[in-house]
Amino acid sequence: MVADSAIEVEVAFAKPDEQVILSVKAPEGITVREAIEKSGILQRFPELEIDEITPPHMPAGLLA
């Protein structure tokens, strides 16, 4: 991934009793998976499995 400018992305996760949105400064071209990993959300919610966040099981979305 080669990029020359930074962007800010938000990674969100919600459970019935807790919701969180984490901001991440990242280079342009960051992937959804990279943003999730960089955000620290996997440490905060250990029940999330990054290997399940790939097609065809993609419980992740992208808004621009």
N, C-alpha and C positions, 0 to 999 in steps of 0.2 A: 504494500500500500504506500504510494507516494503522494504526498499532499503538501501544499505550501501555505495553507491557511487553516485556522481553527474555527470550529463551529461549536455550538452548545446543543446538546441533545438531552432529552429527558427520558429516563427509564422508569416505568410505573409498574406496580404490582398491587393487586387488591385481593383481600380475603374478606369474608363477611364481616369480620370484626376489626380489620386493620387495612389501611390503604397507605401507600407511600409513593412519592415521586422523587427521584434523585436526578440532579443535573450533573452532566458530564461534559467537560471541555475535551474536544477530540479533533483530530485532523479530518479535513474533508475526505470523504471516501470510506469512513469507518463503516463496518458492517453492523447489522443488528446484533449479531452474536458478540462482536468485539465491544460494543457499547454495553451490553448486559454484563459482560465479564469485567469491564473497567469500572462500572458503577458501584460494585460491591454488593449488589442486591443478592447475589448468590450466597454470600456470607451471612447476610441479614435474614434470609429465608432459606435455610439449608434444605428444605423440602423441594425446592426447585432443582430440576435436573437439566443442566445445559445441553446434554445430549438429546433431550426430548424437544429442544427448541430448534429443530431442523426439519425441513420437509420430509415426509408428509405430515408430521406431527408438529405443527408450528403454532403454539399458543402465544405467539408474539405478533404484534402489529407495528406498522410504521405510519406515522402521520407527518406530513410536511406542510 
